[in-house]
Amino acid sequence: MPGRERALIVGAGSGLSASLARRAASEGMDVVLAARDTQKLTALAGETGAETIACDASRADEVERLFAAVDAGGGRLDLVIYNASGRARGPVTELDPEAVETAIKVTAFGGFLVARAAAQRMIKQGHGTILFTGASASVKGYPRSSSFAMGKFALRGLAQSLARELQPQNIHVGHIVIDGGIGRPGDPRGANRGPDALLDPDAIADSYFHLHRQQRSAWAWEIELRPWVETF
């Protein structure tokens, strides 16, 4: 398909998503960044040449507007990364149901809305990659973090289902379990744990783009990343 590759990162901010944006730009891709607050993306957009679009991914109408804006930009849509998540912390007996509902909608329902819109476009163009950011909570629940586990378990199920559904249509769906804390680029040192105790976001971005570039005879639907000091 002619033209430059284009990447959309939903749930963009200053952490992992910034490393993903920089990596996409370094590979010559046009980059679109979506977040509820786009003012925080000004410096990153300037650095990467990215377009920014305001969007609450948990709202169907806003996701539709996001993709309409992406369509208006013209060209292809090669890579969509869903990096948004929500969390309500605390013991289950004290959690606010509305806060839990919001967290699950951001983490999982938003992933569905974005993947649905991406798939509609990628099916028409005949190719594409959709990647979801998971966490330790995608595969194991922790105390006082039930809302996060519910959302991330659901997102993983969505990714697995879509990988099976969309692979025959040349759309690569992947889920990345990030099992550990994320440090700053080039400085992944945890408190009193020595070098490489936290995941370097630039190194994580390498894995995302490895998935995106995988030859389709050997696609992976899920990978799990952890620093060498992290326990299983």
C-alpha positions, 0 to 999 in steps of 0.5 A: 500500500503506497504512502508512509506508515501511520501509527495511532497511540491511544492513552498517550502520555509521558511514559511508555507511550512516549517511547512508542511514539518516538520509536514510530517516528524514528521508523518514518511513521506518521504518528497520531496521539490520542488522550483525554488531555492533549496539552500534556502532549505538546512537547512530545508532539513537537519532538515526534511531529505527531498529530494530537487528538482529544479522546476519552476512549471509554466513550463510543461517540468520542472514539468515533470522532477520533477515527473520523479525524484519523480518516480525515488525515488521509492515508493508511492506518498500519498500527494501533496501540491501546495503552489506556487504563483505569484503576480504583484502589482499595479493599473491595468492601470500600470501593466506590462502584462508580469508580470501579465501573469507570476503571473497567470502562477505560481499561477494557471497554475502551479497548473494544471500542478502539479495536472495533474502529481499527478493525473496520478500517484494517479489514478494508485496507487488507492489513494492520496491527492492533496491540494492547498493553497488558500488565501483571494484573492481566494474568494474576489478581492482587489484593486491593486491586480488583478493579484493575484485574477485572479490566486487564483480564477482560482486555486480555480476553478481548485480545485473544479473541480478536487475534483468532478472529482477525488473523485470517484477514491479515490483521495481527493482534497482540497483547503485551503483558508488562510484568514489573515496574516501568522506569525512565528511558535509559535509567531503569533502576528500582530503589535498592534493587540494582541496574535493570530492576525496572523495565526500560520503556524504550526496550519495551517499545522495541518489543512492540515494534518487533511484534508489528514487524513479525513475518505473518508465518510466525505471528505471536499473539502474546508476549510477557516482559519482565526485568530479570529481578522480577519473580514469576 
